Amino acid sequence: MGKRGVLIVVSGFSGSGKGTLMRELLNRYDNYALSISATTRGPRPGEEEGREYFFKTTEEFEKMIAKDELIEYARYVDNYYGTPRVYVEEQLAAGMDVILEIEIQGALKVKEKFPDTLLLFVTPPTAGELRRRLVGRGTETMDVIEYRMGRAREEAEGMDRYDYLIINDDLEECVEEMHKIIQGEHRRSFRNQAFIEHMKEELKGE
């Protein structure tokens, strides 16, 4: 019986650097798979089916909802976004640790369906640093920055529902810390029932 992967949900404030963190983690280690979302929005230039997203029509997406083929889904503006169950299940069964990058509402929905999901929340060390990073991007208007800070205030209300906080101060350290947390998760006793039972049986014969 091969080792089953761990399902990890990563959330964090916009500007916390979680995108960069995910990329580094995936570049550095080969046991991670980033879950690919399904969406009804059209592909942007350079995006490929099955790489950035699985692109669906609204009708196809609504069929997936009806058949319970999504772990979680949400509607933003006029489009659906969701996590296809089959892709995640296949990766976990193959022993890959699967990372979903979604927001708090979706994260808690995943935890309901898969109680042994590991929830990680990425945050900068301070609120001032969060603002600096958003301003430093140079791509957002002040209105957008204020909106994102407002969102962060709301999201902070859910931080204590997560298993671990990842404080993204130094990228190098952060990637290592995240990897160690996830690998440690493989040793949790509830993930090793088969091993425990086997050990008990063997000990009886000793």
Secondary structure, DSSP 8 states (H G I E B T S, - for coil): ------EEEEEE-TTS-HHHHHHHHHHH-SSEEE--EEESS---TT--BTTTEEE--HHHHHHHHHTT-EEEEEEETTEEEEEEHHHHHHHHHTT-EEEEE--HHHHHHHHHHSTT-EEEEEE-SSHHHHHHHHHHT--S-HHHHHHHHHHHHHHHTTGGGSSEEEE-SSHHHHHHHHHHHHHHHTT-GGGGHHHHHHHHHHHHH-
